Amino acid sequence: MRPFNFGAISVIAFAAAAAAPACAQAGPDQPAAQSDDIIVTAQRRAETVQDTPLAISAITGEDLRKNGVTDISGLGNGLPNVNINVANGVPRITIRGIGNTASQGNSESQIAFHVDGVYIGRPVATTDGMFDVQRIEVVRGPQGTLYGRNATGGAINVITGDPTDTLQGFGEVTAGNYGLVRVEAAVGGPISSTLSARLAVQSVDRGGYGHDGIGNPIDDQHSKAIRGKLLFKPTDNLRILLSGEYFHEDDYAFALHYVGPGDPDPVAPGAAGATTNRAFILGGAPARNLYRNTTGNTPSWFKKDDYAFSGTIDWDFADFARLTSITSYRDVDYKNQFDYDGTLVDAAFAAQFVKGKQFSQELRLGGSSGDFQYVAGVYYYWDDLYFQNRLIRDRRTADPALSPQLIKTFYQFGGVKTDAYAVFGQIGYDFTPVFGIDIGGRFSSETKNRYSEGVANVAAPTFPYPTPAGSPGGAVIANPANFYNPALDILDPANLPRPATFPRAEATFKKFTPKVTLRAKPNDDILLYATYSQGFRSGGFVPGTGTRAFLPEQLKSYELGAKLDLFDRRLRINGAGFYYRYTNLQVTRINPLGGANLVDSAGSATIWGAEASVDATIARDFHLDVQAGWLDPEYKVYSSVDSNRPNLGVINLAGNMLAQTSKWTLSGGADYSWHPAIGDITIRAEAKYQSKMYFTPFNTERYSQDGYALVDLYLNYQHPDGHLSGGLFMKNVANKNAWASMTGAPVSIGGFISGASLAPRTFGVRLGYRL
């Protein structure tokens, strides 16, 4: 079997060119496919990637396991014009310059993320389902018609293993440096003639990539996950699938690393600590290796407990009609604490708590008859988000005699409920065997209700604090209710200040988003398409800030694409060019008080882009692949205030690049297989280059990461009987240091830059067995 072509995942199509089974099992929408094509259901019908007139990639679960990809952060390594990183435990996915740049659990993404067809509203929960994966579909461009809410930039759909009619399963153990031990297993089969089941589990334990100032590991991982499914087929045309899963994580992951001083304020360049970590003034010091360690003295822990249930019913009541119902409920409970200043000085630390509940119901009818294909449906989504954030600022270490009088505390909370309704449909018609058209649209209506909100910013003397107490400016906090008791949890009700509350608020957003695709298929090996579509992301509230509702995003997209299989399918070339016109782009901005990010609405932005992939079978066992993506994303109308340089006033950002976007992404790989009597052995090398990226719309050098390249190596083995497999891997071979994300600290503790780094060089071995 060909090794995972991770660098070769085309932005248009999965560049598969080897003879290998694409899917472990077929679902209800999946007919038999050619051996080198993956069946996808991105258009709610089964078709190969090369026959789908979308910019789509598909990755099999077997390939993910070979490359040790167990969470969303590892998915974007070979995707042109795609960036995926994790900050504060929140995945930040950007596709073609569009995506979530916030690092807090109360955010929503412009990339619609689904597991088994169920939309996941909270980005912090999108890492939960990455085990026992059958395949992953990544769709680029606005997908509002069929994928629904918040699909302005694209959609990701994770399809996990279903129960099977025969006994099937696998088990795999991976061990590596930093104490990595990962176990993944699944088993399923028939219970009776009409009932089958499947159980899947995953456990990941890995030591930290570094340490804090008191000896705790940081950036480690300790997580457990389990999923159970029951499939009931009482008749040949009725299929009922029930699923339940649970995810638990408790570790010291996602510590904030000190990156450097923030952007200087030219209006007041001599202000004490204007862009300097306040803890440095009090005697603190950064770590020697900023990418791996901190000198923080507050444990940076991360805890998450999520569970979900879903039920899917497929009823084929006619040859041309299938009725599908998908009902789901998910509960997300996430809490983290981190040392904000990152030193042994008690200058600042913080905690966040997010509780999210969601319910969704989708009912759709689809099928085909002759040259006509259709899908139509209704959708309902309900979400209840409750958010708390607490920032403690004091100097107990610097002058214990003044504690707790000189405590500064910022506390915020808020709850927002969402009710979303939609009606959608798409029809396709083949005028001739060569030419066809797809026309679709979706009407969306969302109401967001901010039902609770409060903020407390307890004042204290201006920094640096005067000593001794009683000197000019040495005011103290007289209300004991505002003191912080370190013996209690930072978010313990007895430990919280009394906030100022805000009245309830409600806002409704409505939009119709059409889509038209013209397609031509002159023969089985060529597909050409042209698409006009629109995307929509509703407005909303940032709980705990007291701000008004921000505006909804709207996107108009024009795209031309081609998919070519040449020379008896030994050469595959896929490409696309596109132009986006963006209005009311929702841009996150640092909260100067240290709480939830603020949200601006950029007037307009444009994105020009192109992407291409080439996959060539040079010889029977030798494959090459190259991918390239280019973007020109630019704000056209946008002015904002830099929260950490307010003296500059309103800054015109027209002409700046969109945040968290690289102009160039290049990747490629080569693999060679040989077949001794003991089995199939494949060696593969991959490389990826990503050009310079700015992490804020202000495009300053300090908030940027220069371009860098990564190289990964793999050696995989498959026994002749198909049961036993194994492999060796080494990622980030050169041990490249780079920042995956950056965010600014609030001005109250210095306005410096914090960030999350790429993983260091990792290596290991895996051993698996398939029934």
N, C-alpha and C positions, 0 to 999 in steps of 0.2 A: 504493500500500500504506500502511496506517495506520502511523504511527510507533510506536516502542516505548512501550508504556504502563507504564513502569517504576514509576511511583508508584502505578499502579492494580493491581498484582499483589495480588489479594485474599488474605487469609489462608485463605479457603475455596476460591477458584477464581480462575484467571486471568481477569480481567475483560476479555475480548476482545469487541469489539462492531463491528469493522470487517470488511469483506470482504477477506480476505487469506489466501493459503496459509499454513497453520500449520506444516507440516513440510516440510523440503526433500526428504525421501524417506521411504518407508514401510519399516519393518522387518517381521519375520515376524509380529508380533502386531498389526499396524496395518491395519485396514480403511480404506476411504475415509471421510472425515469431512465434516461441513458446513463451509463455507468459514470460519466464524468460531469454530470449536471446535478445540482442540488434543487430539490423541489421546495418552493416557497409559497406562502399564502398571503403575501403583502397586500394583494388586491382582493382578499377574501375569496380567492379561488386558487386552485392548485396549478402551478405552471413552473417551468424551469427558470432559473435566474436569467438565462440568455433570451428567453421569450417574454420577459417582463419589461414593459416600457417605463421603467423607473430607474433611478440611480440607487441601486440596491447591492448590498453585500450579504453573503451568507457564509456562516462558519459552522462546521459540525462540532458536536460535543467531543468526539474522539480527538479532533485536532486541538481543541482547547485543552484537553487533558495532557496531550503530548507536550504542550508548551507551558503547562503549569499555570494556566489562566484560571483563577478561581474567583475573581471579583471584577467589577466593571473597569477598574483602573488599568488592567492589562489588556483591555479590548482594543484600544486605539493605537497600539504600537505600529501597525502597518496600514493605517487608513489615511490616505491623503486628505487634506483639508479637515481633519478631525483631531481634536485635542481632548483628552480625558485626564483629569487629575482629581485628587481627593484632598480637601482642606477641612479640618475640624470634623472629619468623618462624613462630610457631605460631598458626594461626587459632583464634579463640575464638568459637564459635557458640552463641547462646542462643536458644531457641524457647520462647515462653510461660513464661519464667522459668527454664528448665532448660537447662543447657549447661556447657561447659568454661570455667572461669575461670583455669586454670593457664597459664603462659607458658613451659613447658619441654617439650622434645621427647620426654620420657619419659611424657607424659600421655596419657590416653585421653578421648574425648568421649562425652557422653550423646546426641549426635546422630549417627546412623549415616550415614556418607558412602560413596557408591558411585560408581564409574565403570563404565559399561556393565554394570551388574549385579554388579560385584565390590566387596566391602567393603574399604575402606581403613582399616587399623587405626591408623596413626599420623597424628594431625592435621597434623603438619608436611608430610605428603605430599599433603594434599588440594588444594593449589593447583596441582599439576602438570598436571592434565588439562584445563584450561580453554582449549582451542583446538579448532578445527573442531567446535564443539558444535552438535548438532542440536536439543537441547532440554535443559532442566533441570527436574526435578520436585522440589518442596519439600513434604513432608508433615508436618503438625503433629499432635502427640499421640503417645502410645506406639505403636510399630509393631513390636513384638516378634514378632508372628505370622509376617509375611512378610519383614520386613527384618532380623530376627535380632538379633545381639548389639549391645549398647550403643545401642539405639534408644529409650531412655526418653523423651526429649523430642521425637523425630521422626526424619525421615530426609531426606537429599538424594541424588538420583540424577542424575548427569551422563551423558547419552547422546550419544556422539560419532558423526560421520559414518561410515557403512559403505560398502563398495564397491558400485557400481551397475552395472546391465546396459548402460548407455549412458555415453558419455564425459561426465563432469560435473566441475566444479571451480570454484574462485574464487581470487582474489588480492586482497589489500587492504593498503594502506599508510596509516598514520596518523602525522602529524607534529604536534608541539605544543610548548608552552613547556617550560622545563626540559630542552630538548634531546631531547624524546621522539621516537623513531623506532620504530614498531612495524610489523612485517611478519607477515602471516598468510596462508597459502595452502594449498590442498588440491586434488588432482586424482585422479581415479579412473575406472575403466571396465573393460570386459571384456578379458581376455587370451585366452580361448577361450570356447567355448560353455558351459563349466561352471565356469570360473575367472575371477574378477575381483579387482581390487586397488585400494587407495587409499593415498595418501601425503599426510600433512599436516605442516606445519611452522609454527613461530612463533618470532619473535625480538623481544625487547623491550630497548631501550636508552634509558635516561632518566637525566639528571643528578640530583644530589641536591637535595632541598628545602632543605638547609642545609649547614653545614660544622662540623667539629670545631675544636679549638684549634690544630691543626698543619696546617690547610689541606686536609684530606681531605674529599671530599663525604660526606654521610650521608643516609640514606633515599633512595638512588638505586636503580636496578634494571638488571641486566644478566643476562638469562636467555635460554636457547635450549631448544627442545623439538621433538621429532620423533615421529611415530607412523605405523606402517605396518600395514595390514590386508590379509589375503587371505581371500576368500570362495569356498568350493568348494561347488557344488550338483550332485552327481553324478546326483541324481534329483529329481523334483518335490517329494518329501516329505522330503528330507534336506538340511540346511544346516549347513556347518561353517565357522566364522569363527575365524581366528587373528589375534591382535593383539600388537604389541610397541611399546613406547614408551620414550623416554629424555628426562630433564629435567636441565638443568644451570643452576646459578646461582652467580655469583661477583661480589659487590658489597659495598658498605658499607651495606647495608640494616639496618633495625631497631636503630638506635642507641638507647641509653637516654637520655632527656631528664630533666634535673633538673626536678621539678615544684615542690617546696617542702619545708619541714620536716615531719616526721611528727607524729603526735599526741603532745602532751606527756604526761608521766607525772606526775600530780598528787601522787603519793606522794614523788617526788624531783624537784621542778621545777627545782632548781638544779644538777643533775648536769651537769658539763661535756659539752656536745655530746650531751645526751640524745636530741634529735631533730634534731640539726644534722649536716650533712655534715662528716665529720672533716677533709676536705680544706680546708674553709673556715677551720678553726682553724689550719691550717698555711699559710695565705696564699692558697689557691685562691679562685676567684670564679666564679659562674655566668655563662652567656651572657646577653646583653641580651635576645635574643628566645628565650625558653625553648622555644617551640613549634617552632622551626626549627633552632636551633643548639645545640651544646654547646661547652665549652672543654676537652674531653678531649684527652689527649696519647697515648692508646693507640688505634690504629686499630680501629674497630668493624666488622669484616668478617663476612660471612655467606657460607657455601659449602654447596652441596647438589648431590649427584649421585644421582638416582633412576632406576631402570629397572624395567620390569614386562612380564610376558607373560601372556596369557590365551588360552583356547580355549573356544569355545561351540559346542555341538552341539544342533541342534533336529531332532527326528525325529517327523514326523506319521505314526504307524503305524496310526492309525484316524481316522475322521471326528470322533470325540469325545475323542481323546487325543493329546497331544503330550508327548514325553519330552525334557527339557532337561538338559544337563550343562554346568556352568561350572567350569573349572579355571583357577587363577591362581597366579602367584608374583610378589612385589614385593620389591625391595631398596631401602632408604632409608639414605643416608649423608649426615649433616648435621653441620656444625660451625660454631660462631660464637664470636667474641671481642668483648668490649665493655669500654669504660672504665666501671667501676662508679661511681666518684665524679664523673665527667664534668667534671674540671678539669685544669689543667696540672700539678697536684701528683700525685705517684705515691702516692696513698693506697690505691687498690684497682682492680684489673681482673680479669676472669674469662674463662673459656672453657668451652664445653660441647661434648660430642661424643655423637652418638646414631647407633647402627647398628641398624637394624631389618630383619628378614627375616620375610616372612609367606607362607604357603601356604594356599589354601582350595579346597574342593571342594563344590559344590552339585549335587544331583541331585533333580529334581522332575518330577512328572507332573501335567498339568493339561488341562482341556478343559471341554466343556459338551455337554449333551444335553437339548433341550427347555427346560424351566423349571429345570434343574439345572446349576449350575456348580461346579467343584471345582479345588483344587490341593493337592498333598501332596508332601512331600519330606524329604530328610535333608541335613545340612550338617556340614562339618568345617572347623575353622580352627586353624592352628598359627602361633604368633608367637614370635620370639626377639628380645628387646630387650636391647641392651647400652648402658649410659649412663655417661658420665664428666663430672665437673664439677670445676673448679679455681678457687679464688679466692685471689688474691695480695694481701696487705695489707702495705705498708711505707711508709717515708718517705725514700726515697733522695734525692728532690729537696730535702726540708726539711733533711736533714743527711747528705750523702753519706759523711761520715767514719764513720758508724755502719752503713753498708751493707756486707755483707748480714746483720750480726748481728741487726738488729731487724726481721727479716721474720716476718710471720705468714702462715701458709698453711692453707687448708682444701681438702682433696681428698676426693672420694668417687667410688666406682664401684659398679656393680651390674648383674647380669643376671637377667632374668626370662623364663621360657618359659611360654607359654600353650597349652593343648590344650582346644579347645572343641568340643562335639558338640551337635547339636540335631536334633529331629524336629518337623515342623510340618505343619499342614494347615488348610484353610479350605474350607467348602462354602457355597454360596448356593442358595436356592430361592425361586422366585416363586410364592407361593400363588395369586395372581390377577394380572392385568395391572397392578394398582395396588400390592399389598402383597408384600413379600419380606423375607427374613432372610439374614444372613451369620453363620456361626458358625465360629470358628477357635481355634486354640491352638498353643502351642509349648512343648516341654519342652527346657530348656537345662541343660547340665552343663559347667562350666569348671573346669579344674585349673590353678593357677598355681604354678610352681616357681621360687623364688628360688635360683638355682644359684651365684651369687657376689655378694659384697657386702663393701665395706670403707670405712672412714672414717679420715681423719687430720686432726686439728686441732692443728697445731703451735703451741704457746704462745709468747708473747712478752710483754714488759712491758705493763702496763696502759696504755691510752691516757689522756692524751697521753704519749708516750715521754719519759723523763727524759734530760737532757743535762747534763754529758758522760757518756760510758759509765762505769759503775762507781758512779754515784750510787745512792741507795736505789731499789730497784726496777729497777735497770738490768741485769737478767739478760740473758744472750745465749744464742743457740742454739749448742750445742757440736757437734752432729752435722752434719758436712758434707753428709750425704745429704739433710738437710732444707733446704738452701740452694736458692734459686731462681737459676738461671743464665739471664739474659735473652737470652743468645746462642742458646739453644735454644728450641724450641717450648714453649709453656706446658704442653702435655700430652705432651711427649717423655718416654719411659720413664726416661731418665737424670735427668729433672728432677722426678720425682714423689717425694713423701715415702713412707715405709713406713707403710701404713695398718694399723689394727686390723681384723681380718676377723671376719665373723659366720658362724655355721653356716648350712647350707642350711635352707630352710623350704619347706613346701608347704601349700596350702589348696585345697579343692574347694568349689564353690558350685553349687547346683542350684535350679531353679525352673520351675514350670509357669505360663505366662501366657496366660489365655484372652481371648477377644474375642467380643462379640455385638453385631450391628448390626441394628436394625429399620429398614426403609426403606419409604417410600410415594412413589409417583409418579402422582398423579392425572391428569396429562397430560404432554405432551412438554416443557412449560416449567416444571414445578414438581417439585422433589425435596426431601423431608423425611426426616431420619434421626435416630436416637437410638443412641448407642454406649456400651457399657461395655467397657473394656479395661484391661489391666494391663501395666506395663513393668518391666523387670529389667535391672540393670547389675551385673555380678559384682563382688565385692570383689577385693582384690589387695594388692600390695606397692609401696611407694615405694623403689626400689633406692637404696642408698647412705645410708640413714638409720638402719638398725638397728631400725626399728619393726616391730611386729607387723602382721599382715594387717588391713586395714580391711574393714568389713562391706559386703555388697552392698546396692545401692539397690533399693527397690521402690516402685512407683507404681500407684495406682488412679485411673482416669479416668472421668468421666461427662460426656458431651457431647451437646448438641442442636444440629442444624444445618439450614439451609434454603438452597436455591438456586432463584432465581426469574428467569425471563425473561418480561418483560411488554411490552405494546404492540408486538406483532409483533417482539419481540426488540430493540427500541430502548432498553429499560431493563433492566439486569441488576442484581439485588440479591442478595448472598450474605451470610450471617451465621451465627455460631455462638456458643454460650455453653458454658462448661465449668467443671468443678470437679475439682481434683487433690488427692489425699491421698498425701503423700510420707512414706516412712519410711527411716531410715538414709541420708539425703541426704549424699553425699560432698562435703565442703567443703574446698577447699585453703586452707592457711594458710602464712604466711611462715616460712621456716626461719631462726631467729635467727643461725645460723652462716653463712648465705649459700648453702646448697646447694639440693638439690631441695626443692620445697614439701612440707610435711607435709599429711596428709589426716586430717580429723576426720569422724566420722559423726554428723550431726545427728539427734537422736531422731525428730523429725517436723516437717513443714511442710505448709501448705495453699496452694493457688493458686486463686483465683477469677478468671475472665476472660471477656471477650467481645470480639468482633471483627466488623467489617462492612465491606463495600465496595459502592459504587454506581458503575455505569458507564452513562453516558447518551449516546446519539447524538442530539444536539440538531438537527442538520441533516446532510445527506449527507456533508459534509466537516468537521463540527465536533463534537468529542467532549469530554466532561468526565468526570472520575473523582475520587472521594473515598474514602479508606479510614481507618478508625479502629480502634485496638486499646486495650483497657484490661485491666490486670492488678492484682490485689491479692495479691501473694506474701508470705507471712509465715512465719517460723520459729515453731513452736509449742513444741517442746522442743529446746533447744540451748544449751549452755554451753561456753565455750572460753576459752583464755588468749590474750591479744593478745601475739604474740611480741615486739613492740617496746615493750610496756608490761607486762612480767611482774610488776611490783610491784603491779599491780591485782588479781592473782590470777585466779580463775575468774570470768568475767563471764556473767551470764544474758542471752542474746540473744533470748529469746522476745519476739515482737512486732516484731522488726526485719524489714526487707525482704530478700529474697534478693539476693545480689550480682549485679551486671551486668544489672540489670533495670530498665526504665522503666515507671512506672505508665501513662503515655499515649504512644502513637505515632500520629501523624496525618500523612497525606500526601495529595497531590492533584495533578492536572495538567489541562492543557487543550491541545488541539492542533487546528490548522486546516490543511487542504490545499487547494491549487488546482492546476489542470491546464492550464497553457499548452502550446503546441505542442512546446516543448522537452522536456517531461516532467512528472512529478509533483513538487511541492514541498510540504513539510510543515514547519511550525514548531510547536514544543512547548515549554511551560514546565512545570516540576515544582517542588514544594516539599515539604519534609518537616520535621516537628517531632518532637523526642524530649524527653520530660520528664526531670527530674532522675534521676540514676543514682548508686548507691553501688557502689564497687568492692570492698568487703570486707563481710563480714556484721556488722561492728561499727557500720556506718552512721554513721561520723564525717564531719564536714563537710570535713575536709582530704582524705579519700579519696572525693571525690564530684565529679561534673560536673553543673553546672546545666543546665537545659533549653536547647536551642538549635534553630535552624531553618536549613535549607540550601535553596538555590535553584539549579536547573540549567536551562540553555537548550540547545535543539537545533534545527538547521535541516538537513533531509535532502532529498536529490534522487534521483529514479529516472528513468532514461532510458526513453522509450517502448518500446524494444526489450527492456527487462528485463535487459540485460547490464551497462550502466554505472550506477554509483551513487556517491554521495558525500555529504558532510555537513560541517557545522561544529558545534562543541560548546563549551560553557563550563560547567564544574562549580564548585560553591561560589562562585557569582557574587559574593557579598559578602565573600569571603575570610575566612570565619568561622574563628576559632581555638577549638579545643576539644580536650579529651583523650579519645581513643578507649579508652584503657586506663591503669590505674595499678597499680603494685606497690610494695611496701615494700622498701627496702634492709635488709640485716641490721644488727642493732644494733652489730656489730663495726666498721662503718664509718659509723655515725651514725643508722641507722633513719629516714632521710629517704625521700621519695617520688620514684620514677622513673615515667616513663610514655611512651606513644606518642601522637602527636597525629594529628588528622585531616589529610588532604592539603590544601594551600592551594588557591587559585584556579588551575585549570588550564583551558587552552583549546587547540584545535587543529583540524585538518582531516583528513578521511579521504577516500580515493579507492579504489573497488573495481570489480572486473570479474568477472562470473560467466559461465561457459561456457554 
